[in-house]
Amino acid sequence: MNTFNDKWNTQLRKGTFELAILLLLKRKPMYGYEITKHLQEESTFPIADGSIYPILKRMSTNQWVYSYKEEHEGRSRKYYDVTDLGGKVLEARWEEFTNVYAFLDQLKK
Amino acid sequence: MLQSIEQYINELDLKLKGLPKDEREHHLAEIRDHLLERMEEGDPEARVVQSFMAPDKMSEEILQEYRQRNAQTFEHPNYWFVLAAISVIAPFGALALPIIQENYYAGPQFAVLLQLLIGSVALFGYFRKKLNEERVAILKKMGRLMIPILALPFGFFSFSIIRTEEWSSFNFIYLLLYLLVWLIYYISLRKVYQSSIA
């Protein structure tokens, strides 16, 4: 619930979705719907169904993830996995994220 | 209000006309699969579609990502397409020269034919599945330019008769061959245009 500042919440969500996707894909390759389900079940931020696709496209263009197709029950599913560059981005962003969290936590005391 | 997956996909398809065709088809296929998976989990089709990001918003985000990506490229996004189209049409001007020269000089004409070949492979091969709204509009203009180009071979033919006061069989046969090649290219351009707007 956010009754104070929608823009802050929106920006925070936008900033962490890519990190969340990279963390998920680091576990195992996933397809779009699977990623959405995990985010919706595990995330405290609601993600609109479908909003993942422009994000995945951007991450593919940036070469943080790559995709491949696999047949599943007569349909072709597009799976995503992290690239080496995506792994480095993940590490750098996670370090930045924990530094920011540690700083804020320090300020709170 | 959208009730079915096909309605959603059709509406999104219309709104994504700014994307190259192959990219648009990839997005649509992926989103269709997503919606079908949700339905397989037991949700009614109408609810699946109505709880999904609306086609307006989805297309806005996809097109925004596409525009941002193109803004980062060194050349204009349609630069190579325009070059390919020019490489198909411009040679028809130079190919008319043998009529006024009353001879075919293979050396200079080789470069022209090479340009035509490369342009054809690029336009009818590589770019065929990468047409978006802007490129289709460029294709239409280029196709229309082909008609006034016909003034060149006919003009050269007439000029040759006036100058030599006789009918050259080489010029006549070359003109017929020119027209045949021109017709093949014009029909091909038209077919590519019509398949992209279908």
Interface residues (C-beta under 8 A of the other chain):
Chain A: Y31 G32 Y33 T36 A48 D49 G50 S51 Y53 P54 K57 R58 T61 R75 S76 R77 K78
Chain B: H26 H27 A29 E30 I31 D33 H34 L36 E37 R38 S51 F52 M53 K57 M58 E61 I62 Q64 E65 Q68 R69
